[in-house]
Amino acid sequence: MLQTAACLLTVAALAMQGVLEPSQAPPEETVTRHPVYSSAPSVEAVQKLMSKVGASCCTSHEEGGCIECTLETAVNSSRIEWGEKGLDDDDAKVVAHVIKNSPLLMILHLGANAIGDQGAAAIAEVLKANTVLGILQLQENKIADAGAIAFAEMLHVNTRLRILSFNSNSIGDAGGVAIGQALGVNPKISKIELNYNQIGDTGGVAIAKALGVNAVLRVLHLGHNKVGDATAKTIADSLRGNSTVLRVLYISTNSIGPEGGAAIGEMMRVNVEMQDLNIASNEIGDAGAVAIAGALRVNPVMYKLSLRLNGIHDAGANAIAEALAVNKVLVEFYCGGNRYSKDAKQKLKDAVEGRPDREGRPVDPYSPTSGGRGKVPFNEPHPDALPALSLIERTVQHDL
């Protein structure tokens, strides 16, 4: 009772000092503002959010806690985990105020909620001037093109955000085009996830073109969309340059055919940065597989490759097996679910089994692989990486 009374006295004192907004409406229509913010959400909006995320302090208070202290704790947190809380657009607007007023918040997880375009736009707006938040996860929400466009506008001016996840939303070509244009000028984003959206070649090509001028993006996830050969060929054109630093490319489960696969293979001959390529569940066929096999003979850095479910027959499988007999760098190779014969499958197994263990780089700088016989300091750490990078001793893995 004493703690609750103290909080009420605090609110009353702030009102007397003019921090709380006065209201000219009748008492029954008065909207009380939270004292933490200059243009704050209503207490009702804060109560609605806190009822979903749970009070993070004031557990000793009666009646479930004190809103002032609970939201104050959020503002002064460096990491907030509010995934799977049922947050909607109105809740996201309160979250935006938390971001705006927090001097410490570096990591914010809002995945698996019900945030749509309005909530995304509110968060994007406050991030335009934010210099603290580095990681934002918005996967599995209801964000479509309008929300993606709002975030793209923010990325034109934000100089702090490093990792952004939009997996499993409803972003289409318009959002993809806007994001691509933003990636062409943003100086900081190192990883962006766009898996499980509705981006076709119009948006995919825009994103792919940005790879030719972006000098900081290291991880791009564009799997489970609707991109095809046009996007794959543009990606290949962009990544042939020496200025690109992309290390991880996931373009699985799209509509990439032999032309796109062949273009990616030709790019792999000259690109010396990419270490992890997932082009599984497309239809690159033998033509794409043969081109990639040719690249494996000379590529000095790629350690992980997935070609699963790609309509590859014996000609492609045999070419890859011959390349693997020469290549001693690849330590993870996945080629199951294709259409080659038992003889071709055996050739692939003979090419990968019995290879010696080697040090494989965890190419996703923010999710280093664990296990093996211990960590070795990474020889070229990304200067903007939040966690430290590392090398892991790994055994050869395959799926044939």
C-alpha positions in Angstrom: 0.0 0.0 0.0 2.8 2.4 0.9 4.5 1.8 -2.5 1.3 2.3 -4.5 0.6 5.5 -2.5 4.2 6.7 -3.3 3.6 6.2 -7.0 0.4 8.1 -6.9 2.1 11.0 -5.1 4.8 11.0 -7.7 2.2 11.3 -10.5 0.4 14.1 -8.6 3.7 16.0 -8.1 4.6 15.7 -11.8 1.1 17.1 -12.6 1.6 20.1 -10.3 5.0 20.8 -12.1 3.3 20.8 -15.5 4.9 17.6 -16.8 1.6 15.9 -17.3 -0.6 17.3 -20.0 -3.6 19.3 -18.7 -7.0 18.5 -20.2 -9.9 20.9 -20.9 -12.3 18.0 -21.3 -14.8 17.0 -18.5 -13.2 14.8 -15.8 -14.8 11.6 -17.1 -13.1 12.2 -20.5 -9.7 13.1 -19.2 -6.8 11.3 -20.8 -3.9 10.9 -18.3 -0.4 11.0 -19.8 2.5 9.0 -18.5 5.2 11.3 -17.0 8.1 9.6 -18.7 7.3 11.2 -22.1 6.7 14.7 -23.4 4.1 13.5 -25.8 3.3 10.2 -24.1 0.7 7.5 -24.7 -2.3 7.4 -22.5 -2.2 5.4 -19.3 -4.8 3.2 -20.8 -2.6 2.4 -23.8 0.3 1.7 -21.4 -1.9 -0.5 -19.3 -3.0 -2.5 -22.4 0.6 -3.1 -23.4 1.8 -4.0 -19.9 -1.1 -6.4 -19.5 0.4 -8.3 -22.4 4.1 -8.2 -21.7 3.8 -8.5 -17.9 5.1 -6.1 -15.3 8.9 -6.2 -15.2 9.1 -4.6 -11.8 6.8 -3.7 -8.9 6.1 -7.4 -8.3 5.6 -6.5 -4.6 2.9 -3.9 -5.4 -0.7 -4.7 -4.9 -3.1 -5.0 -7.9 -0.4 -6.2 -10.3 2.2 -3.4 -10.1 2.7 0.3 -10.8 2.6 1.4 -14.4 5.0 4.3 -13.9 7.7 2.0 -12.5 7.1 -0.8 -15.1 7.4 1.5 -18.1 10.4 3.3 -16.6 12.1 -0.1 -16.3 11.5 -0.7 -20.0 12.9 2.7 -20.9 16.0 1.9 -19.0 16.6 -1.6 -20.4 19.3 -2.5 -22.9 17.4 -5.5 -24.2 13.6 -6.1 -24.4 12.1 -9.5 -25.3 8.5 -8.9 -26.2 8.0 -11.6 -28.8 4.8 -13.7 -28.9 2.9 -11.2 -26.7 0.0 -10.5 -29.0 1.1 -6.9 -29.6 -0.9 -4.9 -32.2 -0.4 -1.5 -33.8 -1.5 0.4 -30.8 1.0 -1.4 -28.6 3.7 -0.7 -31.2 3.0 3.0 -30.8 3.8 2.7 -27.1 6.9 0.7 -28.0 7.9 3.5 -30.2 7.8 5.9 -27.3 10.0 3.5 -25.3 12.6 3.5 -28.1 12.4 7.3 -28.4 13.1 7.8 -24.8 15.5 5.0 -24.0 19.2 5.9 -23.8 20.2 2.2 -23.5 18.0 0.0 -25.6 20.2 -1.9 -28.0 18.2 -5.1 -28.8 14.5 -5.3 -29.3 12.6 -8.5 -30.1 9.1 -8.0 -31.3 8.6 -11.2 -33.3 5.5 -13.3 -33.6 3.0 -10.5 -32.8 0.3 -8.8 -34.7 2.0 -5.6 -35.6 0.9 -4.2 -39.0 1.8 -1.2 -41.2 0.7 1.5 -38.7 2.8 0.0 -35.9 5.8 -0.5 -38.1 5.5 3.1 -39.3 5.4 4.4 -35.7 8.6 2.5 -34.9 10.3 3.5 -38.1 9.6 7.2 -37.4 11.3 7.2 -34.0 14.3 5.3 -35.4 15.1 8.1 -37.9 16.9 9.9 -35.1 17.8 7.0 -32.9 21.5 6.3 -32.3 21.2 3.4 -29.8 19.1 0.5 -31.1 21.3 -2.0 -33.1 19.1 -5.1 -33.4 15.4 -5.2 -34.3 13.4 -8.3 -34.9 9.9 -8.0 -36.4 9.5 -11.4 -37.9 6.1 -13.1 -38.0 4.0 -10.0 -37.9 1.5 -8.4 -40.3 3.7 -5.9 -42.0 3.1 -5.3 -45.7 4.4 -2.9 -48.3 3.4 0.3 -46.4 5.3 -0.7 -43.3 8.3 -1.8 -45.3 8.3 1.5 -47.2 8.3 3.4 -43.9 11.3 1.4 -42.7 13.1 2.0 -46.0 12.6 5.7 -45.5 14.1 5.4 -42.1 17.1 3.4 -43.4 18.0 6.4 -45.6 18.9 8.4 -42.5 19.5 5.9 -39.6 23.2 5.3 -38.9 23.0 2.8 -36.1 20.7 -0.2 -36.9 22.8 -3.3 -37.7 20.4 -6.2 -37.9 16.8 -6.1 -39.2 14.5 -9.1 -39.5 11.3 -9.0 -41.5 10.9 -12.8 -42.0 7.4 -14.1 -42.4 5.5 -10.9 -43.1 3.5 -9.8 -46.2 6.0 -7.6 -48.0 5.7 -7.5 -51.8 7.5 -5.9 -54.7 6.7 -2.3 -53.6 8.3 -2.9 -50.2 11.2 -4.8 -51.9 11.9 -1.9 -54.2 12.0 0.6 -51.3 14.2 -1.6 -49.2 16.6 -2.1 -52.2 16.9 1.6 -52.7 17.6 2.1 -49.0 20.3 -0.6 -49.0 22.0 1.3 -51.7 22.7 4.2 -49.4 22.5 2.8 -45.8 26.0 2.8 -44.2 25.4 0.3 -41.4 23.0 -2.6 -42.0 25.0 -5.8 -41.8 22.2 -8.3 -41.9 18.7 -8.2 -43.2 16.2 -11.1 -43.2 13.3 -11.1 -45.8 12.5 -14.8 -45.9 8.9 -15.9 -46.3 7.5 -12.8 -47.9 5.9 -12.1 -51.3 8.8 -10.4 -53.1 9.0 -11.1 -56.8 11.6 -10.1 -59.4 10.6 -6.4 -59.4 11.6 -6.1 -55.7 14.3 -8.8 -55.9 16.1 -7.0 -58.7 16.1 -3.7 -56.7 17.6 -5.5 -53.7 20.1 -7.3 -55.9 21.3 -4.0 -57.5 22.0 -2.6 -54.1 24.5 -5.4 -53.5 26.7 -3.9 -56.1 27.1 -0.6 -54.2 26.6 -1.6 -50.6 29.9 -2.0 -48.8 28.6 -3.2 -45.4 25.9 -5.8 -45.9 27.2 -9.3 -45.0 24.0 -11.4 -44.6 21.0 -11.4 -46.9 18.1 -13.8 -46.5 15.6 -13.7 -49.4 14.4 -17.3 -49.3 10.8 -18.4 -49.7 9.7 -15.5 -51.9 8.8 -15.3 -55.6 12.1 -14.2 -57.2 13.4 -15.9 -60.4 16.2 -15.8 -62.9 16.1 -12.0 -63.3 16.9 -11.6 -59.6 19.5 -14.3 -59.6 21.3 -12.9 -62.6 21.3 -9.4 -61.1 22.7 -10.8 -57.8 25.5 -12.4 -59.8 26.3 -9.2 -61.7 26.4 -7.2 -58.5 28.6 -9.7 -56.6 31.2 -10.0 -59.3 32.7 -6.8 -58.0 35.6 -6.7 -55.6 33.9 -4.1 -53.3 31.1 -6.4 -52.1 31.4 -8.0 -48.7 28.3 -10.3 -48.7 29.2 -13.5 -47.0 25.8 -15.2 -46.6 23.1 -15.5 -49.3 19.9 -17.4 -48.8 17.7 -17.6 -51.9 16.1 -21.0 -51.4 12.5 -21.9 -52.3 12.1 -19.4 -55.1 11.7 -19.8 -58.9 15.3 -19.7 -60.0 15.9 -21.8 -63.1 19.0 -23.0 -65.1 19.9 -19.5 -66.3 19.9 -18.0 -62.8 21.8 -21.0 -61.4 24.4 -20.7 -64.1 24.8 -17.0 -63.4 25.3 -17.7 -59.7 28.0 -20.3 -60.6 29.9 -17.9 -62.8 29.8 -15.3 -60.1 31.3 -17.8 -57.6 34.4 -18.2 -59.8 35.5 -14.6 -59.0 33.8 -13.7 -55.8 36.1 -14.3 -52.8 33.8 -13.1 -50.0 30.7 -15.4 -50.0 31.1 -18.3 -47.7 27.5 -19.6 -47.4 25.1 -20.1 -50.3 21.7 -21.7 -50.0 20.0 -22.0 -53.3 17.9 -25.1 -52.4 14.4 -25.8 -53.6 14.7 -24.0 -56.9 15.0 -25.6 -60.4 18.6 -24.8 -61.5 18.9 -28.3 -63.1 22.1 -29.7 -64.6 23.1 -26.4 -66.3 23.1 -24.6 -63.0 24.8 -27.5 -61.1 27.6 -27.8 -63.8 28.3 -24.0 -63.5 28.5 -24.2 -59.7 30.7 -27.3 -60.0 33.1 -25.3 -62.2 33.2 -22.6 -59.5 33.9 -25.1 -56.7 37.1 -26.1 -58.5 38.6 -22.6 -58.0 36.6 -20.9 -55.2 38.9 -20.5 -52.2 36.4 -19.5 -49.5 33.0 -21.1 -49.7 32.5 -23.6 -46.9 28.8 -24.2 -47.0 26.5 -24.9 -50.0 23.0 -26.2 -50.3 21.7 -27.5 -53.7 18.9 -29.6 -52.3 15.7 -30.2 -54.4 16.9 -28.6 -57.6 16.1 -31.1 -60.4 19.7 -32.1 -60.7 20.4 -35.3 -62.7 23.5 -37.4 -63.2 25.3 -34.8 -65.4 25.1 -32.2 -62.7 25.8 -34.6 -59.8 28.9 -36.1 -61.5 30.3 -32.6 -62.3 29.9 -31.7 -58.6 31.6 -34.9 -57.5 34.5 -34.2 -59.7 34.8 -30.7 -58.4 34.6 -31.9 -54.8 37.6 -34.2 -55.4 39.6 -31.0 -56.1 38.0 -28.6 -53.6 39.2 -29.0 -50.1 37.5 -25.9 -48.6 33.8 -27.0 -48.5 32.8 -28.6 -45.2 29.0 -28.4 -45.4 27.3 -29.6 -48.6 23.6 -30.5 -49.0 22.4 -32.0 -52.3 19.6 -34.4 -51.3 16.2 -34.6 -52.9 17.5 -34.4 -56.5 17.1 -36.8 -59.4 20.4 -38.4 -59.9 21.1 -42.2 -60.0 22.5 -44.4 -57.2 25.8 -44.4 -59.0 26.0 -40.6 -59.1 25.0 -40.5 -55.4 27.8 -42.8 -54.6 30.3 -40.7 -56.4 29.2 -37.7 -54.4 29.6 -39.6 -51.1 33.0 -40.8 -52.1 34.0 -37.2 -52.8 32.9 -35.8 -49.4 33.5 -38.7 -47.0 36.9 -39.1 -45.5 37.8 -35.4 -45.9 39.8 -34.0 -43.0 38.3 -31.8 -40.4 39.0 -28.1 -40.9 38.2 -24.7 -39.4 34.9 -23.4 -40.8 34.0 -19.8 -40.4 30.6 -19.0 -38.8 29.6 -16.7 -41.6 26.6 -15.2 -39.9 28.5 -12.7 -37.7 25.7 -12.5 -35.2 24.9 -16.2 -34.8 28.3 -18.0 -34.6 28.0 -21.8 -34.7 28.8 -23.6 -31.5 30.4 -27.0 -30.9 33.5 -28.6 -32.1 36.8 -28.6 -30.3 37.0 -24.9 -29.3 37.0 -21.4 -30.6 39.7 -19.6 -32.5 39.7 -15.8 -32.7 38.4 -14.6 -36.0 41.2 -13.2 -38.1 39.2 -10.3 -39.7 36.4 -9.3 -37.2 33.7 -7.1 -38.6 34.2 -3.7 -36.9 30.5 -3.2 -36.3 29.7 -6.6 -35.0 28.0 -6.6 -31.6 29.0 -10.0 -30.4 32.6 -11.2 -31.1 33.2 -13.3 -34.2 34.9 -16.6 -33.9 36.2 -19.6 -35.8 35.0 -23.1 -34.9 36.6 -26.4 -35.6 34.1 -28.3 -37.6 33.7 -31.8 -39.2 32.4 -32.3 -42.7 28.6 -32.5 -43.0 26.6 -33.5 -46.0 23.1 -34.5 -47.1 23.1 -36.5 -50.3 
